[in-house]
Amino acid sequence: MKRKVIAGILIVVGLAVMSVPLYFKITGSQKNDEMIERFEHMVEQETVTEHEEEKEDCGQEETEATISEEDAFTLAKEEVIGLIEIETLDIKYAVMEGTGNLELSCGIGHITDTAGIGENGNCVLAGHNGSRHGTFFTNLKTIQMGEVVKLTDKEGNVYFYEVESMEVVGPYDNSVKDQGEEAKLTLITCENKGTMRLIVKCTMSEVLLTHE
């Protein structure tokens, strides 16, 4: 009888342990989906506001359109600055300002001392090579030369970057953050069980501005 009880307890404990990673992946995915939804809603409201301001300048009736306080508070608190999409790899994540544990557990992090989204210079984004919170940049190693990375900023401007090179470097190689005059994008993730870094470099190929 005792053996059956112990066996039953071990089974329950085993199932509980096995379910923990699944729980984190589900909640992490839900968190990312929520941030993407809020970000896209904010961009939509920002675009509507700009259009209404244009109408006002032309002497037309103005309709008030503002970001909800809840959306503004959430995005400000979590410092969502954009959205990254790589369609061929099924990657779609919020881009957070900073690369701390909080930012990288929620989405893709922007290294703060590098160029911003769409700016001239080198915009460097980092993401986990898989974690209990999501897949993030797990499939980045399979990206092909010439594939497109799409970034959207908080104003709704869309920037397309074309993959031009891939390499593996040491974990302390700061040259990946080097700046220049051209608009570049560098994606970073861990490689070889965290002992190395996979670097994907891209060049801006197209821009779609909301003001045009």
Number of C-alpha atoms within 10 A of each C-alpha: 6 7 8 9 10 11 12 12 12 12 12 12 12 11 11 11 11 11 11 12 15 14 13 15 17 15 16 20 19 15 17 22 16 13 23 21 14 21 26 18 15 21 21 16 18 19 19 17 18 15 17 18 18 13 14 13 11 9 9 11 11 14 13 9 15 14 17 12 8 10 16 14 12 14 16 11 9 16 16 26 20 26 24 22 17 16 12 13 16 10 16 19 23 29 31 26 21 20 18 12 9 12 21 22 20 26 32 29 29 27 18 14 12 18 21 21 27 21 16 16 19 26 25 26 26 24 26 22 21 15 17 16 23 24 17 24 23 18 15 20 17 9 16 15 14 13 16 22 23 18 23 25 19 17 18 22 19 20 21 21 23 20 23 14 15 18 10 16 17 13 14 10 10 9 8 16 18 13 17 11 9 12 20 24 29 22 24 22 24 22 19 9 8 13 11 16 21 21 22 24 21 25 20 20 14 12 15 12 12 14 10 5
